[in-house]
Amino acid sequence: MSPLALSVLLALVSAVAYAVGAVLQEGVAAAGRTGSQYLPVRQPAWWAAAGLNGVGALLHVGALAWGPLSLVQPLGALTIVFALPIAAVFVRRRAGAMAWRGALMATVGLAGLLSLTETAHAQALAGGEQLVVAGSAAGAMAVLFAGARGAGRRVLRSVLLAGAAGVSFGIASVFIKSLAVGWSSGGPAGHWQTVPTVAAFAATGLLLSQAAYRGAGLTAPLATVTVTNPVVASAVGLTLFDESFRYGTTGVLLACGSALVAGTGLALLTAGHARQDAGEESTAGLLPGVPAQASGVPAQVPGMPPQEPGVPGQVSGLPGQVDRAAGPVRCPPGSDQTVTPPALK
C-alpha cells in the first residue's frame, strides 16, 4: 500500500472513530442520569467515547505523518457525515432534512477551505509563541464559556460550548504538530514541556464537548466542533507557520466563499434545533393525550362529559339543570339584580 493510500485509510478510520465517540457522548448526555455534565465518570459509555476519541486522535496523527495536511484535514471533516447515519442505525436518532443539509454544507465548506490552504515548511513553535497561542486560546475559550453560561436557549449554549471545545482541540493539534516537528528535527530534548499543554487542551476539549451535547442533540454540537477545530489550527498556521492560500487572490476569494458555506450550514443546524426546542416548549404542561384547546375554551378531560363555557356547576347525568351549590347567578354588568336558582325537586 502506498503512503498516500495509507494516509487516506487512516484518516477515514479516524473520522469513523470520532463519529462513534460523538454518538456515545450524545447518548450519555441524553440519558439525563445523575453525574457531572462535564465528566460523567460513572457512565461506561463515556469512557468508551473517550477511548474512541483518543484512538481517532492517534490515527489522525498517523495520517498526517503519511499524507499532506491539505488531504487529511478535509477527510477529517467527514466525521459529521458518518455520525448521522451511525446515530440513525444504532441508536434510532434520525436527523431531519434541515440537519442533513446543514451538515453537508458545513462539511463541503470546511473541505473547500482546508483544500485551499497551502502547507509551508514544517516548523516548531518557539517558547514565546507557545505562550501567545496558549494564552489567546484560553482567553477565547473563557469568553465562549461565559457566553454559554449566560445563554437562554439550549442550542445557543450548546453551540458556544462546542465552539470552545473546537478551539481547545484545534490548539491541541497545533501543539502536537509543533511537538512532532521539534522531535524530528532536534530530538525530544527541550520539547517535553509541550506534552502537558497538549494533554490539558485535549482533556478540556473532551469535557466541553461532553457538556455541549446535553439537551441539544448530536448534529449542531458535532458540526461546530468539526468546523472550529481545523479552522483554528489553520488560522494559527496562516499566522505563525507562514502558510497561505493557493491561487493568490482567487484562492482567498474561494476560501471566503467556502467559509460562508460552512457558516450557513452551521446556521441551518442551529435553526433546526431552535425550532425543535420551541415546539417542545409550546407543548410543555399539557395533559398527556389531551389536544390543545382554543383560547377561552376549557380543555376536555377524557371520561368526563363536555362542559359548556360560562355555565358553572353542571351536574353529571343531569343536563340542563343547575346545581344549587352554584349559588346566585349575577346578571350582565350594569345590573343590580341576581337570580337565585330554584331548589331541585
ZADO-1210 file (C-alpha; in nm, 4 decimals, padded with zeros to 6 digits):
<atoms>
<atom x="00.0000" y="00.0000" z="00.0000" code="MET" pos="1"/>
<atom x="00.1323" y="00.3421" z="-00.0983" code="SER" pos="2"/>
<atom x="00.1899" y="00.6073" z="00.1719" code="PRO" pos="3"/>
<atom x="-00.0859" y="00.8233" z="00.0234" code="LEU" pos="4"/>
<atom x="-00.3395" y="00.5374" z="00.0291" code="ALA" pos="5"/>
<atom x="-00.2389" y="00.4515" z="00.3855" code="LEU" pos="6"/>
<atom x="-00.2889" y="00.8151" z="00.4846" code="SER" pos="7"/>
<atom x="-00.6397" y="00.8192" z="00.3335" code="VAL" pos="8"/>
<atom x="-00.7312" y="00.4933" z="00.5079" code="LEU" pos="9"/>
<atom x="-00.6084" y="00.6169" z="00.8466" code="LEU" pos="10"/>
<atom x="-00.7936" y="00.9469" z="00.8036" code="ALA" pos="11"/>
<atom x="-01.1216" y="00.7702" z="00.7192" code="LEU" pos="12"/>
<atom x="-01.0942" y="00.5281" z="01.0131" code="VAL" pos="13"/>
<atom x="-01.0093" y="00.8237" z="01.2374" code="SER" pos="14"/>
<atom x="-01.3256" y="01.0043" z="01.1231" code="ALA" pos="15"/>
<atom x="-01.5344" y="00.6934" z="01.1965" code="VAL" pos="16"/>
<atom x="-01.3804" y="00.6635" z="01.5455" code="ALA" pos="17"/>
<atom x="-01.4573" y="01.0287" z="01.6167" code="TYR" pos="18"/>
<atom x="-01.8128" y="00.9817" z="01.4866" code="ALA" pos="19"/>
<atom x="-01.8873" y="00.6779" z="01.7041" code="VAL" pos="20"/>
<atom x="-01.7350" y="00.8540" z="02.0048" code="GLY" pos="21"/>
<atom x="-01.9565" y="01.1566" z="01.9423" code="ALA" pos="22"/>
<atom x="-02.2688" y="00.9388" z="01.9195" code="VAL" pos="23"/>
<atom x="-02.1778" y="00.7748" z="02.2515" code="LEU" pos="24"/>
<atom x="-02.1151" y="01.1128" z="02.4144" code="GLN" pos="25"/>
<atom x="-02.4515" y="01.2436" z="02.2970" code="GLU" pos="26"/>
<atom x="-02.6193" y="00.9271" z="02.4248" code="GLY" pos="27"/>
<atom x="-02.4674" y="00.9754" z="02.7706" code="VAL" pos="28"/>
<atom x="-02.5811" y="01.3383" z="02.7730" code="ALA" pos="29"/>
<atom x="-02.9328" y="01.2497" z="02.6539" code="ALA" pos="30"/>
<atom x="-02.9743" y="00.9812" z="02.9217" code="ALA" pos="31"/>
<atom x="-03.0035" y="01.2557" z="03.1845" code="GLY" pos="32"/>
<atom x="-02.8672" y="01.0402" z="03.4649" code="ARG" pos="33"/>
<atom x="-02.7016" y="01.1773" z="03.7738" code="THR" pos="34"/>
<atom x="-02.3448" y="01.2911" z="03.7434" code="GLY" pos="35"/>
<atom x="-02.1444" y="01.5830" z="03.6155" code="SER" pos="36"/>
<atom x="-02.2399" y="01.7153" z="03.2753" code="GLN" pos="37"/>
<atom x="-01.8708" y="01.7676" z="03.2018" code="TYR" pos="38"/>
<atom x="-01.7213" y="01.4497" z="03.3468" code="LEU" pos="39"/>
<atom x="-01.9751" y="01.1634" z="03.3813" code="PRO" pos="40"/>
<atom x="-01.7132" y="00.9179" z="03.5049" code="VAL" pos="41"/>
<atom x="-01.9784" y="00.6720" z="03.6299" code="ARG" pos="42"/>
<atom x="-02.1026" y="00.6047" z="03.2769" code="GLN" pos="43"/>
<atom x="-01.9132" y="00.3235" z="03.0969" code="PRO" pos="44"/>
<atom x="-02.0284" y="00.4611" z="02.7617" code="ALA" pos="45"/>
<atom x="-01.8455" y="00.7851" z="02.8327" code="TRP" pos="46"/>
<atom x="-01.5195" y="00.6015" z="02.8932" code="TRP" pos="47"/>
<atom x="-01.5722" y="00.4185" z="02.5640" code="ALA" pos="48"/>
<atom x="-01.6279" y="00.7535" z="02.3937" code="ALA" pos="49"/>
<atom x="-01.3111" y="00.8956" z="02.5496" code="ALA" pos="50"/>
<atom x="-01.1159" y="00.5922" z="02.4285" code="GLY" pos="51"/>
<atom x="-01.2541" y="00.6289" z="02.0748" code="LEU" pos="52"/>
<atom x="-01.1601" y="00.9966" z="02.0718" code="ASN" pos="53"/>
<atom x="-00.8075" y="00.9003" z="02.1740" code="GLY" pos="54"/>
<atom x="-00.7884" y="00.6360" z="01.9004" code="VAL" pos="55"/>
<atom x="-00.9189" y="00.8860" z="01.6478" code="GLY" pos="56"/>
<atom x="-00.6524" y="01.1371" z="01.7522" code="ALA" pos="57"/>
<atom x="-00.3718" y="00.8815" z="01.7150" code="LEU" pos="58"/>
<atom x="-00.4986" y="00.7724" z="01.3730" code="LEU" pos="59"/>
<atom x="-00.5232" y="01.1351" z="01.2660" code="HIS" pos="60"/>
<atom x="-00.1621" y="01.1977" z="01.3673" code="VAL" pos="61"/>
<atom x="-00.0607" y="00.8858" z="01.1726" code="GLY" pos="62"/>
<atom x="-00.2495" y="01.0067" z="00.8671" code="ALA" pos="63"/>
<atom x="-00.0679" y="01.3406" z="00.8847" code="LEU" pos="64"/>
<atom x="00.2631" y="01.1552" z="00.9042" code="ALA" pos="65"/>
<atom x="00.1945" y="00.9718" z="00.5776" code="TRP" pos="66"/>
<atom x="-00.0021" y="01.2298" z="00.3825" code="GLY" pos="67"/>
<atom x="-00.0315" y="01.6042" z="00.3250" code="PRO" pos="68"/>
<atom x="-00.2348" y="01.8281" z="00.5517" code="LEU" pos="69"/>
<atom x="-00.4428" y="01.9519" z="00.2563" code="SER" pos="70"/>
<atom x="-00.5773" y="01.5977" z="00.2078" code="LEU" pos="71"/>
<atom x="-00.6024" y="01.4691" z="00.5643" code="VAL" pos="72"/>
<atom x="-00.7864" y="01.7642" z="00.7177" code="GLN" pos="73"/>
<atom x="-01.0778" y="01.7648" z="00.4675" code="PRO" pos="74"/>
<atom x="-01.1206" y="01.3902" z="00.5205" code="LEU" pos="75"/>
<atom x="-01.1455" y="01.4556" z="00.8946" code="GLY" pos="76"/>
<atom x="-01.4436" y="01.6792" z="00.8209" code="ALA" pos="77"/>
<atom x="-01.6383" y="01.3667" z="00.7212" code="LEU" pos="78"/>
<atom x="-01.6926" y="01.2956" z="01.0921" code="THR" pos="79"/>
<atom x="-02.0308" y="01.4699" z="01.0914" code="ILE" pos="80"/>
<atom x="-02.1364" y="01.2852" z="00.7736" code="VAL" pos="81"/>
<atom x="-02.0514" y="00.9493" z="00.9314" code="PHE" pos="82"/>
<atom x="-02.2128" y="01.0339" z="01.2655" code="ALA" pos="83"/>
<atom x="-02.5643" y="01.0979" z="01.1300" code="LEU" pos="84"/>
<atom x="-02.6232" y="00.7518" z="00.9759" code="PRO" pos="85"/>
<atom x="-02.4483" y="00.5820" z="01.2688" code="ILE" pos="86"/>
<atom x="-02.6878" y="00.7523" z="01.5108" code="ALA" pos="87"/>
<atom x="-02.9871" y="00.6683" z="01.2910" code="ALA" pos="88"/>
<atom x="-02.8999" y="00.2982" z="01.2607" code="VAL" pos="89"/>
<atom x="-02.7688" y="00.2111" z="01.6059" code="PHE" pos="90"/>
<atom x="-02.9468" y="00.4448" z="01.8471" code="VAL" pos="91"/>
<atom x="-03.2557" y="00.5354" z="01.6404" code="ARG" pos="92"/>
<atom x="-03.1863" y="00.9095" z="01.6448" code="ARG" pos="93"/>
<atom x="-03.2830" y="01.0274" z="01.2994" code="ARG" pos="94"/>
<atom x="-03.1805" y="01.3698" z="01.1744" code="ALA" pos="95"/>
<atom x="-03.4237" y="01.5807" z="00.9761" code="GLY" pos="96"/>
<atom x="-03.3756" y="01.7146" z="00.6263" code="ALA" pos="97"/>
<atom x="-03.2543" y="02.0511" z="00.7577" code="MET" pos="98"/>
<atom x="-02.9907" y="01.8802" z="00.9739" code="ALA" pos="99"/>
<atom x="-02.8639" y="01.6808" z="00.6756" code="TRP" pos="100"/>
<atom x="-02.8452" y="01.9924" z="00.4574" code="ARG" pos="101"/>
<atom x="-02.6653" y="02.1853" z="00.7297" code="GLY" pos="102"/>
<atom x="-02.4198" y="01.9026" z="00.7987" code="ALA" pos="103"/>
<atom x="-02.3363" y="01.8550" z="00.4308" code="LEU" pos="104"/>
<atom x="-02.2951" y="02.2289" z="00.3733" code="MET" pos="105"/>
<atom x="-02.0679" y="02.2615" z="00.6774" code="ALA" pos="106"/>
<atom x="-01.8580" y="01.9658" z="00.5594" code="THR" pos="107"/>
<atom x="-01.8304" y="02.0853" z="00.1995" code="VAL" pos="108"/>
<atom x="-01.7436" y="02.4392" z="00.3079" code="GLY" pos="109"/>
<atom x="-01.4797" y="02.3157" z="00.5508" code="LEU" pos="110"/>
<atom x="-01.3313" y="02.0759" z="00.2949" code="ALA" pos="111"/>
<atom x="-01.3071" y="02.3567" z="00.0413" code="GLY" pos="112"/>
<atom x="-01.1449" y="02.5903" z="00.2922" code="LEU" pos="113"/>
<atom x="-00.8840" y="02.3369" z="00.4008" code="LEU" pos="114"/>
<atom x="-00.8082" y="02.2194" z="00.0489" code="SER" pos="115"/>
<atom x="-00.7122" y="02.5772" z="-00.0425" code="LEU" pos="116"/>
<atom x="-00.4624" y="02.6044" z="00.2438" code="THR" pos="117"/>
<atom x="-00.1051" y="02.5545" z="00.1311" code="GLU" pos="118"/>
<atom x="00.1235" y="02.3986" z="00.3909" code="THR" pos="119"/>
<atom x="00.4585" y="02.5683" z="00.4387" code="ALA" pos="120"/>
<atom x="00.7815" y="02.4139" z="00.5603" code="HIS" pos="121"/>
<atom x="00.7184" y="02.2462" z="00.8938" code="ALA" pos="122"/>
<atom x="00.8425" y="02.4403" z="01.1934" code="GLN" pos="123"/>
<atom x="00.8040" y="02.4244" z="01.5693" code="ALA" pos="124"/>
<atom x="00.6637" y="02.6981" z="01.7893" code="LEU" pos="125"/>
<atom x="00.9174" y="02.8885" z="01.9944" code="ALA" pos="126"/>
<atom x="00.8704" y="02.9356" z="02.3674" code="GLY" pos="127"/>
<atom x="00.7246" y="03.2848" z="02.3367" code="GLY" pos="128"/>
<atom x="00.4941" y="03.1790" z="02.0528" code="GLU" pos="129"/>
<atom x="00.3637" y="02.8896" z="02.2612" code="GLN" pos="130"/>
<atom x="00.2710" y="03.1294" z="02.5413" code="LEU" pos="131"/>
<atom x="00.0941" y="03.3642" z="02.2993" code="VAL" pos="132"/>
<atom x="-00.1015" y="03.0811" z="02.1335" code="VAL" pos="133"/>
<atom x="-00.1978" y="02.9156" z="02.4621" code="ALA" pos="134"/>
<atom x="-00.2966" y="03.2463" z="02.6243" code="GLY" pos="135"/>
<atom x="-00.5025" y="03.3605" z="02.3248" code="SER" pos="136"/>
<atom x="-00.6810" y="03.0257" z="02.3078" code="ALA" pos="137"/>
<atom x="-00.7534" y="03.0289" z="02.6811" code="ALA" pos="138"/>
<atom x="-00.8986" y="03.3798" z="02.6528" code="GLY" pos="139"/>
<atom x="-01.1218" y="03.2852" z="02.3581" code="ALA" pos="140"/>
<atom x="-01.2422" y="02.9731" z="02.5388" code="MET" pos="141"/>
<atom x="-01.3186" y="03.1764" z="02.8534" code="ALA" pos="142"/>
<atom x="-01.5308" y="03.4207" z="02.6519" code="VAL" pos="143"/>
<atom x="-01.7234" y="03.1388" z="02.4829" code="LEU" pos="144"/>
<atom x="-01.7726" y="02.9583" z="02.8133" code="PHE" pos="145"/>
<atom x="-01.9021" y="03.2741" z="02.9833" code="ALA" pos="146"/>
<atom x="-02.1413" y="03.3294" z="02.6937" code="GLY" pos="147"/>
<atom x="-02.2653" y="02.9721" z="02.7249" code="ALA" pos="148"/>
<atom x="-02.3313" y="03.0160" z="03.0974" code="ARG" pos="149"/>
<atom x="-02.5493" y="03.3196" z="03.0248" code="GLY" pos="150"/>
<atom x="-02.7255" y="03.1773" z="02.7176" code="ALA" pos="151"/>
<atom x="-03.1007" y="03.1376" z="02.7497" code="GLY" pos="152"/>
<atom x="-03.1581" y="02.8713" z="02.4871" code="ARG" pos="153"/>
<atom x="-03.0094" y="02.5241" z="02.4974" code="ARG" pos="154"/>
<atom x="-02.8987" y="02.5322" z="02.1341" code="VAL" pos="155"/>
<atom x="-02.7050" y="02.8578" z="02.1724" code="LEU" pos="156"/>
<atom x="-02.5451" y="02.7281" z="02.4909" code="ARG" pos="157"/>
<atom x="-02.4520" y="02.4060" z="02.3130" code="SER" pos="158"/>
<atom x="-02.3002" y="02.5829" z="02.0133" code="VAL" pos="159"/>
<atom x="-02.0910" y="02.8132" z="02.2337" code="LEU" pos="160"/>
<atom x="-01.9603" y="02.5213" z="02.4408" code="LEU" pos="161"/>
<atom x="-01.8876" y="02.3246" z="02.1223" code="ALA" pos="162"/>
<atom x="-01.7042" y="02.6272" z="01.9834" code="GLY" pos="163"/>
<atom x="-01.4877" y="02.6400" z="02.2956" code="ALA" pos="164"/>
<atom x="-01.4230" y="02.2652" z="02.2595" code="ALA" pos="165"/>
<atom x="-01.3254" y="02.3143" z="01.8952" code="GLY" pos="166"/>
<atom x="-01.0788" y="02.5879" z="01.9922" code="VAL" pos="167"/>
<atom x="-00.9285" y="02.3581" z="02.2545" code="SER" pos="168"/>
<atom x="-00.8956" y="02.0649" z="02.0130" code="PHE" pos="169"/>
<atom x="-00.7519" y="02.2897" z="01.7425" code="GLY" pos="170"/>
<atom x="-00.4836" y="02.4321" z="01.9709" code="ILE" pos="171"/>
<atom x="-00.4000" y="02.0799" z="02.0890" code="ALA" pos="172"/>
<atom x="-00.3450" y="01.9852" z="01.7232" code="SER" pos="173"/>
<atom x="-00.1164" y="02.2871" z="01.6777" code="VAL" pos="174"/>
<atom x="00.0966" y="02.1851" z="01.9749" code="PHE" pos="175"/>
<atom x="00.1047" y="01.8220" z="01.8569" code="ILE" pos="176"/>
<atom x="00.2340" y="01.9390" z="01.5197" code="LYS" pos="177"/>
<atom x="00.4930" y="02.1606" z="01.6870" code="SER" pos="178"/>
<atom x="00.5975" y="01.8773" z="01.9163" code="LEU" pos="179"/>
<atom x="00.6344" y="01.6320" z="01.6273" code="ALA" pos="180"/>
<atom x="00.8438" y="01.8812" z="01.4284" code="VAL" pos="181"/>
<atom x="01.0645" y="01.9515" z="01.7291" code="GLY" pos="182"/>
<atom x="01.1253" y="01.5860" z="01.7955" code="TRP" pos="183"/>
<atom x="01.2016" y="01.5063" z="01.4329" code="SER" pos="184"/>
<atom x="01.4450" y="01.7953" z="01.3938" code="SER" pos="185"/>
<atom x="01.6281" y="01.8199" z="01.7253" code="GLY" pos="186"/>
<atom x="01.5160" y="01.5238" z="01.9345" code="GLY" pos="187"/>
<atom x="01.2870" y="01.5263" z="02.2395" code="PRO" pos="188"/>
<atom x="01.5190" y="01.7421" z="02.4491" code="ALA" pos="189"/>
<atom x="01.3650" y="02.0807" z="02.5197" code="GLY" pos="190"/>
<atom x="01.0181" y="01.9781" z="02.3985" code="HIS" pos="191"/>
<atom x="00.8842" y="01.7676" z="02.6859" code="TRP" pos="192"/>
<atom x="00.7220" y="02.0758" z="02.8402" code="GLN" pos="193"/>
<atom x="00.4776" y="02.0779" z="02.5472" code="THR" pos="194"/>
<atom x="00.3276" y="01.7417" z="02.6434" code="VAL" pos="195"/>
<atom x="00.1315" y="01.8717" z="02.9484" code="PRO" pos="196"/>
<atom x="-00.0029" y="02.1564" z="02.7347" code="THR" pos="197"/>
<atom x="-00.1287" y="01.9122" z="02.4722" code="VAL" pos="198"/>
<atom x="-00.2872" y="01.6936" z="02.7385" code="ALA" pos="199"/>
<atom x="-00.4551" y="01.9907" z="02.9075" code="ALA" pos="200"/>
<atom x="-00.6111" y="02.1257" z="02.5873" code="PHE" pos="201"/>
<atom x="-00.7202" y="01.7800" z="02.4683" code="ALA" pos="202"/>
<atom x="-00.8832" y="01.6964" z="02.8028" code="ALA" pos="203"/>
<atom x="-01.0536" y="02.0362" z="02.8215" code="THR" pos="204"/>
<atom x="-01.1930" y="01.9889" z="02.4717" code="GLY" pos="205"/>
<atom x="-01.3334" y="01.6495" z="02.5668" code="LEU" pos="206"/>
<atom x="-01.5056" y="01.7863" z="02.8784" code="LEU" pos="207"/>
<atom x="-01.6525" y="02.0869" z="02.6956" code="LEU" pos="208"/>
<atom x="-01.7779" y="01.8754" z="02.4070" code="SER" pos="209"/>
<atom x="-01.9493" y="01.6395" z="02.6516" code="GLN" pos="210"/>
<atom x="-02.1354" y="01.9310" z="02.8092" code="ALA" pos="211"/>
<atom x="-02.2261" y="02.0655" z="02.4637" code="ALA" pos="212"/>
<atom x="-02.4258" y="01.7508" z="02.3807" code="TYR" pos="213"/>
<atom x="-02.6543" y="01.7884" z="02.6829" code="ARG" pos="214"/>
<atom x="-03.0069" y="01.8686" z="02.5697" code="GLY" pos="215"/>
<atom x="-02.9073" y="01.9790" z="02.2190" code="ALA" pos="216"/>
<atom x="-02.8864" y="01.6627" z="02.0112" code="GLY" pos="217"/>
<atom x="-02.5943" y="01.5448" z="01.8026" code="LEU" pos="218"/>
<atom x="-02.5679" y="01.7456" z="01.4825" code="THR" pos="219"/>
<atom x="-02.5239" y="02.1085" z="01.5932" code="ALA" pos="220"/>
<atom x="-02.2530" y="02.0454" z="01.8600" code="PRO" pos="221"/>
<atom x="-02.0613" y="01.7948" z="01.6459" code="LEU" pos="222"/>
<atom x="-02.0703" y="02.0178" z="01.3378" code="ALA" pos="223"/>
<atom x="-01.9495" y="02.3145" z="01.5426" code="THR" pos="224"/>
<atom x="-01.6573" y="02.1171" z="01.6850" code="VAL" pos="225"/>
<atom x="-01.5769" y="01.9661" z="01.3448" code="THR" pos="226"/>
<atom x="-01.5621" y="02.3075" z="01.1771" code="VAL" pos="227"/>
<atom x="-01.3988" y="02.5074" z="01.4578" code="THR" pos="228"/>
<atom x="-01.1166" y="02.2616" z="01.5257" code="ASN" pos="229"/>
<atom x="-00.9386" y="02.2723" z="01.1864" code="PRO" pos="230"/>
<atom x="-01.0261" y="02.6378" z="01.1259" code="VAL" pos="231"/>
<atom x="-00.8447" y="02.7371" z="01.4461" code="VAL" pos="232"/>
<atom x="-00.5479" y="02.5169" z="01.3563" code="ALA" pos="233"/>
<atom x="-00.5374" y="02.6667" z="01.0059" code="SER" pos="234"/>
<atom x="-00.5572" y="03.0203" z="01.1468" code="ALA" pos="235"/>
<atom x="-00.2507" y="02.9529" z="01.3613" code="VAL" pos="236"/>
<atom x="-00.0761" y="02.8019" z="01.0599" code="GLY" pos="237"/>
<atom x="-00.1513" y="03.1087" z="00.8484" code="LEU" pos="238"/>
<atom x="-00.0211" y="03.3483" z="01.1141" code="THR" pos="239"/>
<atom x="00.2726" y="03.1599" z="01.2673" code="LEU" pos="240"/>
<atom x="00.3703" y="02.8801" z="01.0258" code="PHE" pos="241"/>
<atom x="00.3813" y="03.1011" z="00.7132" code="ASP" pos="242"/>
<atom x="00.1036" y="02.9015" z="00.5477" code="GLU" pos="243"/>
<atom x="-00.1055" y="03.0674" z="00.2763" code="SER" pos="244"/>
<atom x="-00.3948" y="03.0081" z="00.0377" code="PHE" pos="245"/>
<atom x="-00.3344" y="02.8645" z="-00.3062" code="ARG" pos="246"/>
<atom x="-00.4006" y="03.0585" z="-00.6276" code="TYR" pos="247"/>
<atom x="-00.3357" y="03.4023" z="-00.4783" code="GLY" pos="248"/>
<atom x="-00.6296" y="03.6421" z="-00.4717" code="THR" pos="249"/>
<atom x="-00.8567" y="03.3856" z="-00.6365" code="THR" pos="250"/>
<atom x="-00.7764" y="03.1381" z="-00.3610" code="GLY" pos="251"/>
<atom x="-00.8583" y="03.3959" z="-00.0937" code="VAL" pos="252"/>
<atom x="-01.1979" y="03.4639" z="-00.2558" code="LEU" pos="253"/>
<atom x="-01.2705" y="03.0917" z="-00.2841" code="LEU" pos="254"/>
<atom x="-01.1711" y="03.0451" z="00.0806" code="ALA" pos="255"/>
<atom x="-01.4119" y="03.3211" z="00.1839" code="CYS" pos="256"/>
<atom x="-01.6888" y="03.1524" z="-00.0165" code="GLY" pos="257"/>
<atom x="-01.6117" y="02.8171" z="00.1467" code="SER" pos="258"/>
<atom x="-01.6213" y="02.9774" z="00.4908" code="ALA" pos="259"/>
<atom x="-01.9606" y="03.1291" z="00.4050" code="LEU" pos="260"/>
<atom x="-02.0940" y="02.7874" z="00.3006" code="VAL" pos="261"/>
<atom x="-01.9680" y="02.6288" z="00.6229" code="ALA" pos="262"/>
<atom x="-02.1194" y="02.9084" z="00.8310" code="GLY" pos="263"/>
<atom x="-02.4536" y="02.8718" z="00.6535" code="THR" pos="264"/>
<atom x="-02.4500" y="02.5013" z="00.7299" code="GLY" pos="265"/>
<atom x="-02.3958" y="02.5710" z="01.0994" code="LEU" pos="266"/>
<atom x="-02.6782" y="02.8271" z="01.0923" code="ALA" pos="267"/>
<atom x="-02.9141" y="02.5663" z="00.9424" code="LEU" pos="268"/>
<atom x="-02.8226" y="02.3174" z="01.2135" code="LEU" pos="269"/>
<atom x="-02.8779" y="02.5747" z="01.4863" code="THR" pos="270"/>
<atom x="-03.2086" y="02.6928" z="01.3379" code="ALA" pos="271"/>
<atom x="-03.3358" y="02.3362" z="01.3116" code="GLY" pos="272"/>
<atom x="-03.2692" y="02.2628" z="01.6769" code="HIS" pos="273"/>
<atom x="-03.4067" y="02.6007" z="01.7849" code="ALA" pos="274"/>
<atom x="-03.7323" y="02.5158" z="01.6046" code="ARG" pos="275"/>
<atom x="-03.7419" y="02.1799" z="01.7833" code="GLN" pos="276"/>
<atom x="-03.6839" y="02.3490" z="02.1202" code="ASP" pos="277"/>
<atom x="-03.9661" y="02.5948" z="02.0501" code="ALA" pos="278"/>
<atom x="-04.2023" y="02.3084" z="01.9699" code="GLY" pos="279"/>
<atom x="-04.1126" y="02.1300" z="02.2921" code="GLU" pos="280"/>
<atom x="-04.1679" y="02.4448" z="02.4987" code="GLU" pos="281"/>
<atom x="-04.5098" y="02.5081" z="02.3396" code="SER" pos="282"/>
<atom x="-04.6337" y="02.1616" z="02.4391" code="THR" pos="283"/>
<atom x="-04.4911" y="02.1666" z="02.7909" code="ALA" pos="284"/>
<atom x="-04.7527" y="02.1325" z="03.0640" code="GLY" pos="285"/>
<atom x="-05.0275" y="01.9801" z="02.8525" code="LEU" pos="286"/>
<atom x="-05.2077" y="01.6706" z="02.9801" code="LEU" pos="287"/>
<atom x="-05.0979" y="01.3521" z="02.8036" code="PRO" pos="288"/>
<atom x="-05.3334" y="01.2689" z="02.5218" code="GLY" pos="289"/>
<atom x="-05.5320" y="01.5943" z="02.5560" code="VAL" pos="290"/>
<atom x="-05.5207" y="01.8083" z="02.2411" code="PRO" pos="291"/>
<atom x="-05.4660" y="02.1820" z="02.2661" code="ALA" pos="292"/>
<atom x="-05.7884" y="02.3813" z="02.3029" code="GLN" pos="293"/>
<atom x="-05.8830" y="02.7137" z="02.1517" code="ALA" pos="294"/>
<atom x="-05.8412" y="03.0236" z="02.3654" code="SER" pos="295"/>
<atom x="-06.1213" y="03.0614" z="02.6199" code="GLY" pos="296"/>
<atom x="-06.2411" y="02.7023" z="02.5823" code="VAL" pos="297"/>
<atom x="-06.1614" y="02.4731" z="02.8759" code="PRO" pos="298"/>
<atom x="-05.9808" y="02.1516" z="02.7993" code="ALA" pos="299"/>
<atom x="-06.1931" y="01.8401" z="02.7995" code="GLN" pos="300"/>
<atom x="-06.0670" y="01.5600" z="03.0181" code="VAL" pos="301"/>
<atom x="-06.1151" y="01.2074" z="02.8788" code="PRO" pos="302"/>
<atom x="-06.4012" y="01.0208" z="03.0503" code="GLY" pos="303"/>
<atom x="-06.5910" y="01.3370" z="03.1592" code="MET" pos="304"/>
<atom x="-06.8949" y="01.4843" z="02.9837" code="PRO" pos="305"/>
<atom x="-06.8442" y="01.8031" z="02.7838" code="PRO" pos="306"/>
<atom x="-06.8858" y="02.1280" z="02.9728" code="GLN" pos="307"/>
<atom x="-07.0153" y="02.4428" z="02.8084" code="GLU" pos="308"/>
<atom x="-06.8117" y="02.7576" z="02.8686" code="PRO" pos="309"/>
<atom x="-06.9605" y="03.0020" z="03.1162" code="GLY" pos="310"/>
<atom x="-07.2033" y="02.7557" z="03.2807" code="VAL" pos="311"/>
<atom x="-07.0610" y="02.6564" z="03.6196" code="PRO" pos="312"/>
<atom x="-07.1811" y="02.3751" z="03.8377" code="GLY" pos="313"/>
<atom x="-07.3324" y="02.1429" z="03.5761" code="GLN" pos="314"/>
<atom x="-07.4054" y="01.8063" z="03.7331" code="VAL" pos="315"/>
<atom x="-07.3004" y="01.4892" z="03.5507" code="SER" pos="316"/>
<atom x="-07.6054" y="01.2999" z="03.4329" code="GLY" pos="317"/>
<atom x="-07.8455" y="01.5967" z="03.4821" code="LEU" pos="318"/>
<atom x="-07.8001" y="01.8029" z="03.1658" code="PRO" pos="319"/>
<atom x="-07.9599" y="02.1458" z="03.1616" code="GLY" pos="320"/>
<atom x="-08.0082" y="02.1664" z="03.5416" code="GLN" pos="321"/>
<atom x="-07.8108" y="02.3936" z="03.7681" code="VAL" pos="322"/>
<atom x="-07.6651" y="02.2718" z="04.0921" code="ASP" pos="323"/>
<atom x="-07.7860" y="02.4591" z="04.3968" code="ARG" pos="324"/>
<atom x="-07.4277" y="02.4719" z="04.5134" code="ALA" pos="325"/>
<atom x="-07.3542" y="02.7001" z="04.2255" code="ALA" pos="326"/>
<atom x="-07.5092" y="02.9911" z="04.4212" code="GLY" pos="327"/>
<atom x="-07.6670" y="03.3061" z="04.2840" code="PRO" pos="328"/>
<atom x="-07.6162" y="03.3902" z="03.9214" code="VAL" pos="329"/>
<atom x="-07.5213" y="03.7517" z="03.8540" code="ARG" pos="330"/>
<atom x="-07.6813" y="03.9313" z="03.5613" code="CYS" pos="331"/>
<atom x="-07.4812" y="04.1154" z="03.2962" code="PRO" pos="332"/>
<atom x="-07.2666" y="04.4141" z="03.4010" code="PRO" pos="333"/>
<atom x="-07.4659" y="04.7267" z="03.4945" code="GLY" pos="334"/>
<atom x="-07.7479" y="04.5308" z="03.6537" code="SER" pos="335"/>
<atom x="-07.8016" y="04.5026" z="04.0313" code="ASP" pos="336"/>
<atom x="-08.0268" y="04.2002" z="04.0048" code="GLN" pos="337"/>
<atom x="-07.9302" y="03.8481" z="04.0855" code="THR" pos="338"/>
<atom x="-08.1232" y="03.5323" z="04.0209" code="VAL" pos="339"/>
<atom x="-08.1314" y="03.2579" z="04.2770" code="THR" pos="340"/>
<atom x="-08.1798" y="02.9166" z="04.1182" code="PRO" pos="341"/>
<atom x="-08.4816" y="02.7232" z="04.2458" code="PRO" pos="342"/>
<atom x="-08.4362" y="02.4147" z="04.4581" code="ALA" pos="343"/>
<atom x="-08.4195" y="02.0917" z="04.2746" code="LEU" pos="344"/>
<atom x="-08.7268" y="01.8707" z="04.3110" code="LYS" pos="345"/>
</atoms>
